[in-house]
Amino acid sequence: MTVSSVADRGNSRRNWLIALSILLAAMLVRTLSSVMLETDGKFTEFPLPNPNSGPTTVSIASDGALWFTESSGNRIGRMNPDGSGLKEFELPHPGSAPRIITIGSDGNMWFSEHLGNRMGRITTAGVVTEFDIPTPSSQPRATALSRDGNVWFGEFAGGKIGRITPAAVMRPMRLPRCSENHMLPSAPIVMIRGALPG
């Protein structure tokens, strides 16, 4: 294998990650409102009370409630599928930029704080607890619940993936052959399959 073929593969991987990120962003980000796709293919939009909230991702709780992040508004929101019962919960630290939210095995919602360098947990009653990530400025993004019952997350700028247990025990792990500026993990896809060792 030549040096140029290794460089080409690195550029190809980087271009693929950029294209995937753009596609996911286009699919997930809606400004000023949350969106519901009904079974008849029609969209229903539900305006949020605070302008420029930046709703980013949505996850469904076990009771059917929709939980979502407001990245620009620094809040977590909750509503019923029909748009009723909207509640918003401010995060304790300004500028945390909550990004991706997922249900945990404990029934709570877990979310990444992209600029806050924390993982957060919000209970169904709206109680927020935050957990610092040991990797400095890691920019956590995607989260996924694994069959091991833990929530895994990608440290986009840290070159690592992390795992947090329902008891909030956190463990970051460097990816194999991953340097600080190579293969930035934004979505922990392999973790959904439970492919990594505990």
C-alpha positions as CSV (number, residue, x, y, z in Angstrom):
1,M,0.0,0.0,0.0
2,T,1.4,3.4,-1.0
3,V,1.4,6.6,1.0
4,S,-0.9,8.2,-1.6
5,S,-3.5,5.3,-1.3
6,V,-3.5,5.8,2.5
7,A,-4.1,9.5,2.1
8,D,-6.8,8.9,-0.5
9,R,-8.6,6.5,1.9
10,G,-8.3,9.1,4.7
11,N,-9.7,11.8,2.4
12,S,-12.5,9.5,1.3
13,R,-13.4,8.7,4.9
14,R,-13.4,12.3,5.9
15,N,-15.6,13.3,2.8
16,W,-18.0,10.5,3.7
17,L,-18.3,11.7,7.3
18,I,-18.9,15.3,6.1
19,A,-21.5,14.1,3.6
20,L,-23.2,12.0,6.3
21,S,-23.2,14.9,8.8
22,I,-24.7,17.2,6.2
23,L,-27.4,14.7,5.4
24,L,-28.3,14.0,9.0
25,A,-28.3,17.7,9.8
26,A,-30.7,18.4,6.9
27,M,-33.0,15.7,8.1
28,L,-33.0,16.5,11.8
29,V,-32.7,20.3,12.2
30,R,-35.8,22.4,12.0
31,T,-35.8,26.0,13.2
32,L,-38.4,27.4,15.5
33,S,-40.7,24.4,15.6
34,S,-40.9,20.7,16.2
35,V,-42.3,18.5,13.4
36,M,-44.5,15.4,13.5
37,L,-45.0,13.1,10.4
38,E,-48.4,11.6,10.5
39,T,-49.2,8.2,8.9
40,D,-50.9,10.0,6.0
41,G,-47.6,11.6,5.1
42,K,-48.6,15.1,6.2
43,F,-46.4,17.2,8.5
44,T,-47.8,19.0,11.5
45,E,-45.7,21.8,13.0
46,F,-45.9,22.8,16.6
47,P,-44.4,26.3,17.3
48,L,-42.2,26.7,20.3
49,P,-42.7,29.6,22.7
50,N,-39.1,30.9,22.5
51,P,-37.8,32.1,19.2
52,N,-34.5,30.7,17.8
53,S,-34.6,27.7,20.1
54,G,-32.9,25.5,17.6
55,P,-34.7,22.2,18.1
56,T,-32.3,19.5,17.1
57,T,-33.3,15.9,17.8
58,V,-36.3,14.1,19.2
59,S,-36.6,10.8,21.1
60,I,-39.7,8.9,22.3
61,A,-40.1,8.0,25.9
62,S,-41.6,4.8,27.1
63,D,-44.9,6.6,27.9
64,G,-45.0,7.9,24.3
65,A,-44.0,11.5,25.2
66,L,-41.6,13.3,22.8
67,W,-38.4,14.7,24.3
68,F,-36.3,17.0,22.2
69,T,-33.2,19.2,22.5
70,E,-33.1,22.9,21.9
71,S,-29.5,23.5,21.0
72,S,-29.6,27.3,20.6
73,G,-32.1,27.7,23.5
74,N,-30.1,25.6,26.0
75,R,-33.2,23.7,26.9
76,I,-34.8,20.3,26.8
77,G,-38.4,20.1,25.7
78,R,-41.2,17.6,26.2
79,M,-44.6,17.3,24.5
80,N,-47.2,14.8,23.7
81,P,-47.4,13.4,20.2
82,D,-50.4,15.7,19.4
83,G,-48.4,18.8,20.5
84,S,-50.2,19.3,23.8
85,G,-48.5,19.4,27.2
86,L,-45.4,21.3,26.0
87,K,-42.9,21.9,28.8
88,E,-39.4,23.3,28.5
89,F,-36.5,22.8,31.0
90,E,-33.6,25.1,31.2
91,L,-30.1,23.6,31.6
92,P,-28.1,24.7,34.6
93,H,-25.1,25.9,32.6
94,P,-25.5,28.6,29.8
95,G,-24.3,27.8,26.3
96,S,-24.2,24.0,26.8
97,A,-25.8,23.4,23.4
98,P,-27.7,20.1,24.1
99,R,-27.4,18.0,20.9
100,I,-28.7,14.4,20.8
101,I,-31.2,12.9,23.2
102,T,-32.1,9.2,23.8
103,I,-34.0,7.2,26.3
104,G,-31.9,5.3,28.8
105,S,-32.5,1.8,30.2
106,D,-33.5,3.6,33.5
107,G,-36.4,5.3,31.8
108,N,-34.8,8.7,32.0
109,M,-33.7,10.7,28.9
110,W,-30.0,11.2,28.3
111,F,-28.5,13.9,26.1
112,S,-25.1,15.2,25.0
113,E,-24.1,18.8,25.8
114,H,-22.0,19.6,22.7
115,L,-20.4,22.8,23.9
116,G,-20.7,22.1,27.7
117,N,-18.6,18.9,27.5
118,R,-21.1,17.1,29.6
119,M,-23.7,14.3,29.4
120,G,-27.0,15.2,30.9
121,R,-29.9,13.2,32.3
122,I,-33.4,14.5,32.7
123,T,-36.1,12.6,34.6
124,T,-39.8,12.4,33.5
125,A,-40.4,15.0,36.3
126,G,-37.9,17.4,34.6
127,V,-35.0,17.1,37.0
128,V,-31.7,17.7,35.2
129,T,-28.4,16.3,36.3
130,E,-25.2,16.9,34.4
131,F,-22.0,14.8,34.3
132,D,-18.6,16.2,33.2
133,I,-16.8,14.3,30.5
134,P,-13.1,13.7,31.5
135,T,-11.8,14.4,27.9
136,P,-11.4,18.2,27.7
137,S,-13.4,20.0,24.9
138,S,-14.6,16.6,23.5
139,Q,-17.8,18.1,21.9
140,P,-20.0,15.1,22.5
141,R,-22.6,14.5,19.8
142,A,-24.6,11.4,19.0
143,T,-25.9,9.1,21.8
144,A,-27.2,5.5,21.6
145,L,-28.7,3.1,24.0
146,S,-26.9,-0.2,23.8
147,R,-28.3,-3.6,24.7
148,D,-25.9,-3.6,27.7
149,G,-28.2,-0.9,29.2
150,N,-25.6,1.9,29.0
151,V,-25.7,5.0,26.9
152,W,-22.8,5.4,24.5
153,F,-21.8,8.7,22.9
154,G,-19.3,10.0,20.4
155,E,-16.7,12.6,21.4
156,F,-16.4,14.4,18.1
157,A,-13.4,16.5,18.9
158,G,-11.9,14.1,21.4
159,G,-11.3,11.1,19.1
160,K,-13.1,8.9,21.5
161,I,-16.4,7.2,22.3
162,G,-17.8,7.2,25.8
163,R,-20.1,5.1,27.9
164,I,-22.2,6.2,30.8
165,T,-24.1,3.7,32.9
166,P,-27.5,4.3,34.5
167,A,-25.6,5.0,37.8
168,A,-23.7,7.7,35.9
169,V,-20.3,5.9,35.8
170,M,-18.5,7.3,32.8
171,R,-15.7,5.7,30.7
172,P,-14.2,7.3,27.6
173,M,-12.4,5.0,25.2
174,R,-10.0,6.0,22.4
175,L,-10.9,4.4,19.1
176,P,-8.3,2.0,17.5
177,R,-5.9,3.9,15.2
178,C,-7.6,7.2,16.1
179,S,-5.4,10.2,16.6
180,E,-6.6,13.6,17.8
181,N,-7.4,14.8,14.2
182,H,-8.3,11.5,12.5
183,M,-11.7,9.7,12.3
184,L,-13.8,12.0,14.4
185,P,-16.6,10.0,16.0
186,S,-19.9,11.8,15.7
187,A,-22.3,8.8,15.7
188,P,-21.7,5.7,17.9
189,I,-23.4,3.3,15.5
190,V,-21.3,0.2,16.6
191,M,-22.5,0.7,20.1
192,I,-26.1,0.0,19.2
193,R,-25.0,-3.5,18.3
194,G,-23.0,-3.8,21.6
195,A,-19.9,-4.5,19.6
196,L,-17.4,-3.0,22.0
197,P,-16.1,-4.6,25.1
198,G,-17.2,-3.5,28.6
